[in-house]
Amino acid sequence: MMISTHEVENQVPAREGVDEYTSNVPLVEAVARWGRGGAEASARGPLADVGALVGSAAFQRDAERANTHPPVLHTFDRWGRRIDEVEYDDAYHRVIGAAVAAAAHTGAAARPGPGANVDRAAAFLLFAQVEPGHACPVSMTHAAVPTLELAASGLRDEWMPRLLSREYDPALGGAGAAKSSALVGMAMTEKQGGSDVRANTTLAERRGGSESGGGSGSWGAEYGLTGHKWFCSAPMSDAFLVLAQARHGLSCFFVPRVLPDGSRNVFRIQRLKDKLGNRSNASSEIELDDTSGWLIGEEGRGVATIVQMVTRTRLDCVIGSAAGMRQDVAEAAWHVRHRRAFGALLVDQPAMAAVVADLSLESEAATLTAMRLARAYDVDATDAEQAFRRLATAVAKYWVCKRGAGHAAEALECLGGNGYTESFPLARRYREQPLLAIWEGSGNVIALDVLRVLVREPEAFEAFFDEVGSAAGESPVFDAALDSAQSLVRELSATDAAGAASLARELTERLALVLQGSLTLRHSPGGVADAFVRTRLGDEGGRQYGVLPRGADVEGILARA
């Protein structure tokens, strides 16, 4: 008798054809609560269309291909002319083109209003959940809008419609072929300074009598920039916001890849970074050599000018980390509901159920945090909301992004050996998650920023505790954690700078956890909130995922996964 050794049994079916929006219950609830449509918003609509798209087999294949066929740098053409272009696989262009068409980049700026940033954040999360690399230029373009508002009228009027466009054109423009759309990146860090951008040595020299930039009106003062940038992501973007030292100090400049006359600006891509993850997105080192740039804001005020872009990309780091956590939970929950071991489905085995439920708690809290923060960036934000977001964005960026890598590792383990192979998406996610803890400020940079807020903007702490304190009285565990966090703030307010710095991470962590505890108590089902607060703010959780309080509603938590 012939016996086949290749009958495939007890392997999970492909997770394809899933509406990633409507299947993400915490996200749907958050959009209904804070989004443009309000509580009456239907589950069917543009976000459900995005959810169906990113959950399709075709989109998932494109996501995989964009990462297995990474960008390639072409410094010269075959005749020896310098071109400095990066070639991407067509799959990458399809992914980012779909994100731009869905307004995951600048949808909130194109149609501002209450809830606009929540809807945009939800679309961004859905795309980043399946393919995170393209989210870098999408995020930077979104974040560039408030900084571009500070540009000279001619520059702003010519470029802003391009940023708000839903068209995607991967080619650089040229003479007689001005593009109707654009993506914008940033180039701040240098090899000698990293996050310490005030150590930058790139020089900007004012060009005499240069006030015109062509196009519709003046682009403002033109400079020649010379220097090296150590990290410049998405170098095929159409323009960049660049920091350089001008006569009166560090300043912000708008640097297009193509000049108004159609010629190429000097923008030399020296090499692409060989990164741990984020493979579909090119990150580069660039050289500027008397490169044309136009001043945005005032000379010497470069950090203050670009800070709005930095703040919004930090927000997108939170959203992107939440997107990764959602992918972790979705893939792990799918696997345990279809895989059998030792006579039962994995989901029916208490130890595994506890792990996936614990991962789901972390994911839901991250989603709530991201969407609540996005709401604080809408045009109707009060002074208190703006103060709240100033602190809460830094706090969330520190905590949610740092939780991403460990969360991905545990989810990957749920798939066993399959999870550790590149044939399944969680290996890619595991390599991706550490990036968002580094990009736009690593842990110490963010924690020290929280201390600066304490010193310079105490009203932000008042607004933060007004928001968080809305859950007071809902849980004795939460109340104790809130009191402890407030006591630490009072202690640090009276501590010298060195002593405060040594406690910066402790402060940031405590603030993040009371924020998440407050959000879950107010907006998640009782079983979810109870388990989250008791494990994260109390002493009933473990140092690894899967340690839940006795009596936790594991079944109810899993139902939301």
N, C-alpha and C positions, 0 to 999 in steps of 0.2 A: 504494500500500500504506500502510495506517495504521500508524504507528510510535508506540508508547507511550513517553513519556519518564518514566513513573513506575513502572516495574517495580523493585521493591525487591530488590536483590541485594547480597550480601556485607555485609549488616548482621547483627550478632550477634542470636541469639534472646534473648527476655526471660529474665532470670535469676530464674525463679520456680519454686516447688515444690521448692526445695532445702532439705534438712535442714541448717540452719546449725550445728547442734551436731556431728552425726556427720561432717560434711565438714570440720570444723576439727580436724585430727589432733592438733596440739599441745595444744589445750584438752581433748580427750577423754583424752589421756595424763595431763595434769596432774590432772584430776578422779579418774582411776583411781589415781594416785599419792598424792594428798593429800586427796581427798574423803571423804565419810562412808562410801561403799561400799567403799573400798579398791580394790586391784588386781582384785578379782573383780567389780567393778561392771559391769553390762551396758551396752552402748551404747544399748540401748533402755530407756526409763524416763522420768521427769519431764523431764529435760533434753532428751532427744530430742523429747519432745512440744513443749517450748518452741522447740527448733530448727526443727521443722516449722511451727509457728505463725508465727514471725517471718520464715521463708522463703517464706511463702505470698503469692500475688498480692494477696489481700485485705488482709493486714497491711501490705504495702509501699504499697498505695494509701492506707491510713490514715496511714501515716508521711508520705507526700508531702502529703496533704491537711492534716494537722495543721500543716505548715510553710507551706503556701501560703494557708491561712486562719488567720492568727495570732490570738491572744487580743485581745479588745476590752474596754476599761475602760468601765464604766457607773458614773459617780460618783453620779448621782441617778436616781430613778425618774421616770416621766412626770408625777407629781404634785408633784415638787420635793423629795421626801424623800431624804436622803443614804443611799445603800446601799453604795457602795464595793465593787462586785462586778465580777469579770472573767468574761467569757463566752468559753468555748472551743468550738471546733468539736466535733461529736460524735465525729469520728475520734480526737481527742486523748483523749477519755474512754474510748473502746474500747481504745486503746493502754495507757494507764496502768491501766485496770481489769484488763487481762490480766496486766500486770506484778505488780500487787498479788495477784491470784488465784494466781499462780505463786510467791508469797512472795519475789519479787526484792527486796523492801524489808526485811522483818524475819524472814525464815525462819530465820536462824541464831539469833536470840534466842528465837524461839518454840520451837525444838527444838535446844537447845544440845548440843554434843558434839564429839568429834574429827572434823574435816572439815566441820563444819556451815557455817563461813564460806566454805569453798571451793565447796561446792555453791551457796550463795547468790550468791557472786561470779560463778560461771559463768552462772547465770540472769540476773543483772544485766548481764553482758557481752553476752549474746545479745540482750536487748531493746535495750540501748544501741547495739548494732551497727547496727540498722536505724532506730531513732528515738531520738536522744540527748536531745532536749529534756525529755521526761517523766522522764528519769533524775534530774533535779535534785531534785524533791520525793521521789522514791523513795529516793534516797541520803540526803537529810536526815532522813527518817523512820527509816531504818536507823541513822543515826548518833546520833539523839536518845536512843535507848534507854539507853545508859550514863549520860547526864546526868540523865535522868528518874529513874533509880534513886536519885539523891541528893535527890529531892523529898520533902516531907512525905508521910506514909503515905496520907492521904486522897487527895491529888492523884495520887500514884503508882498507888494501887489503882484509881482511877477511870479514869485515862487509859492506863495500860500495856496493858490488854486491847484497847483501841481501836487502838493502834499495831500490835499483833501480829495483828490481824484480817486475814483475806484478802478481806474485802468492800471494795468501793469505792463510796462515795457522794459524788458531786460537789457536793451541796448543803450549805450551811451549816445546822447544826442550829438549832432555835428552841424556843420554849416548848412543852413537851409533846412534843418530837420529838428527844430526845437521840439522837445517832448512836452506832451500835455500832462504828464504825471511825473512824480519823482519820489524817491526814497532818500532819506537824509540820515547820516550817521554822525558819529562824534570821534574825535581824536584828541585825547587829553593827556594820557600818561606817557612818561618817557623812562628810559632804562635806568637813569640815575635816581629817579624819585618815586615812581609808581604812584601810590595814592597821594603822596605829597606833591601835588601839582605846582605848588609855589616854588619848587626846586626846578621847574622847567627851564630849559635853556634855549628853546626855539625862539628865534628873534623875528620881530615884525617891524619893518621899516616903512614909514609913510612915503608914498609916492607923491611927488610934488604936483600940486594942482589937479589931483585925480579925484574928482567928485562924481563922475558919471560912470555908469556901468553898462550903458546901453539898455535896450529894452524900453519899458515904459517908465521913464523918469530916472531919477538918480538912485544908485545903489549905495550911495554914501562914500565914506573915505576908503580909498584903496591902499593896500599895503602889500609889500613883498615879504613872504614868510620863508625862513630858512631854518631847518632843523630836522630832528628825527623823532618819530612817534613809535613807541614800543608795542602798543596794542591799538590797532585800528580794525575793528570788526566790519564785515560786509564792505570791503573796499570797492566794490562795484556800485555802491550807492551813487546817486547823482550829485550829492553835495555833502559837506561835513561841517560841523561846528568844531572849531579848533582853538585851543588855548595857546597863546604865544606872548612873549615878553615884548611889549611896546615901550615907548619912551617913559610913560607914566606907570608902568607896571603890567602885571599879567592881564591880558585882555582876550576877548572872545571874537573870533572871526568866522565869516561864512566863506567856505572854500568850495567852489563848484568844480566838478571834474572837467566840464566843458565850459569855455569862456563865452561871453556874449557874441563874439564874432565867429563862433563855431569851431575854434581851434581848441586843442587839448591843453588844459592847465598842466603845470609840472607837478606830477603826483606819482612818484616812483615807488612801486611796490617791491620791496627788497626780498621778502620771502613770506610764505604763509606759515603760520604757527602749526606745529604738529601737536594737537591737543588730545587730552584724555578722552573727551567727549565732544559734543557739539560739532560733529564731523561734517554735517551738511552745510554749515555756515563757515565761510572763509574768515579767518582772523589773520591780520598781517602786521608787518613792520613797514613803515613808509618813510621816505625821504622827501622833504620839501626843499626846493632850491629856487629862491626868489619866486615862490609860488604865489599867485594872485589870491588875495583874500580881502574881504570887505568887513570893516569893523561893525560889530553889533553891540549896542550899548555904549558905555563910556570907556575910554582908556583907563586901565588900572582896576576896572570893575569886572574882570572876566569871570571870576568865580560867582559873583552875585548875578551875573547875566545868565550863566549856563546852569545855575542851581535848579531852576524850574525843570529843566530837561533831566537833570540828575534825579530829582525827587520823583518824577514820574516813571523813570526807568527803574527806580527802586520799588515803586508800587508794582510794576510789571514783573519784577523778580519774585514778589510775593505771589502774584497771580500765576506765574509760571511754575513756581514750586507747588502751589495748590493743584495745578494741572497735572504735574508729575505724580503727586500723591493720588489723585483720582485715577490715573492710569494704573498705578500700583494696585489699588483696591479693586478696580474693575477686572483686571487680569487675574488677580489672586482669587477673587470671589467666583469668577467664571470657572477657573480650574477646579476649585474644591467642590463645586456643584456638579461636576462631570466626572471626576476622577474617583475611583474606588480603591481602597486599600484595607486589608485585614477584614474583609467581609462587609464593608459599609462605605458609603460616600464619605469623602473627607469632611464635608461640611457637617455631617451628622456625628462627627467625632469631637468630643468636647475640647480637647487640647487645640485642634486646628480651628474650630469655630471661634475660640477665644482669641487666637492670633489675628484672624481676619477681622473680627469685630473691633479689636484694639486698633488695628490699622485704619479701620473705617472711622473710628472716633477722631483720630488725628487728621484724617482727610476732611471730615465735615467741619472741624474747627478751623482748619486752614481756609476752606472755601468761604465760610462765614466771615472770617477776618478780611479776606481779599475783597469780597463784595461790599462789606460795610465801609472799608477804606475807599473803594472806588466811588461810592455815593458821596463821600466827603469832598470829592474833587469836582462836583458838578457846579454849574454857574450860580446856583442859588445858595451855595455854602455861606453860612453866616460867619462872622468873625470867630465865634466859638468853634464852629466846624473846621475852619482853617487852622486854628490853633491846635485842635485835636489831631488833625491829619499830620501836622508838622511833627508831633511826637510819635503818634501811632504808626506812621509809615516806617520810621526808623526802627521802632520796637518790633514790628511785624517782620520787617526785612531781616533783622537779626535772627529771630526765633524760627519763623516758618522755614526760611531757607536753610538754616542749619539742621532742622529736623528732616530735611528731604533725603539726605544720603542714607541715613540709618533706616528710614522708612522704606526706601527702595530696596535695600539689602534684605530686609525681612520679607517683603512681598516676593522678591525673587526666590527666596528660599521656599516659599509656599509651592512653587512649581517644581521643586526638586532640581534634578539635573537639567531638565528642559530649560528652566529659568536661567541657567548659567551659560546657555548657548546663544549665539547670535541669531539663531533662527526665531527666537521669541523676543518681543520688544522690551522686556524688563532688563535684559543685559545692557541694552542701549540706554535705558532710563537710569540704571545704576551709575553709568559713566557720566550721565548728563547732570544729575542733581547737584553735585558739589559746585558746579559753575556758578549757580545763582547765589550761593553763599559768598562767592568771591567778587562777582561782577558788581560794580557800583558801590564798592566798599566792603571789605572783608570784616570779620567779626569785631575786631578791636576798633576799627575805624567807625563802625556804626555805634558801638557801645559808648565810645568817647563822644560821638555826636549827641547821644542822649544826654550825657553830662553837660554838654554845651547848652543844650536846650534848658536844662535845669537852671543854669546860671543866667542865661540871657533872655529866656522867654518863660518865666514861671507861669504865665497865663496858660501855656500849653499844658502844663501839668494839671492846672485847675480844670481845664476843659476835658482832659483825659479822665480824671477821676469823677467828673460830673457824668460822663458817658458810662464809665465802668460801674459807677455806684448805682446805676439804675437797677442793678440786680441785687442790691443789698437786701437782706432778709429772706432771700430765696433758698439759701443753703448756709448752715453754720460753718461748713468747711470753707466755702467761698468767703464768707464774712471774715473769718480769721485770716485768710490769705490777703484779703484787701487791706485789713488793718496793718498787717505786717509790711506790705508794700508801701503803704503811706508812712509808716514809721521809718522805713529805710530812707525814703525821700527826705524826711525831716532831718534824719541823721546826716545824710550827705550834704544837705544844704548848709550845715554848720561844720563841715569837714574841710581840711586843706586839700589843695588840688591833687597832691600825690596820693593821699589817703582815699580820696574819692575815686581816682582812676583805678585803684586796686579793686574797687567794688563795682566798677562800671558794668561788668558782665552780669553780676548777680542782680543788680538793679534792673537791667534790661530784660533778663529772663523773668523776673517776678512780674514786671509790668506786662509782658507778653502773655503770661499765663492768666493773670486776672482779667485781661482783655478777652481772651478766648473763653475763660470761664463765664464771664458776664454774657457774652454773645450766645453761648450754648444754653445757658439758663433761661435767657429771654426768648430764644428763637428755635431751639431744637426740642424734639419730644422729650418728655420727662426722663425716660430711660437712658437716652443719649446723654443728656445734661448731667444726670446723676453719676453715670459711669465716668464721664470726662472729669468732672470736678473732683470726685473721690480719688481718681488715679493720678491726675496731674497736679492738683492743689492739696490733696490730702496725702496720707501715707499708705494708701491701699493699692498702689500700682507697683510695678516691678521695674527693674533696670533694663529689662528687655520687654518687647511686645508680648502680649498673651497672658499677662497677669492682671485679671480683672477682679473687682470686689465680689465677695460672695453675694449672690442674689442679683447680680447684674442681668439686665434684660438682653442677653446675647442674641436671642432670636429676633427681637425687635430691631436691634442695631444692624444685624445682618440683612434684614429686609430692606434697609436703606442702601445697602452696598450694591 
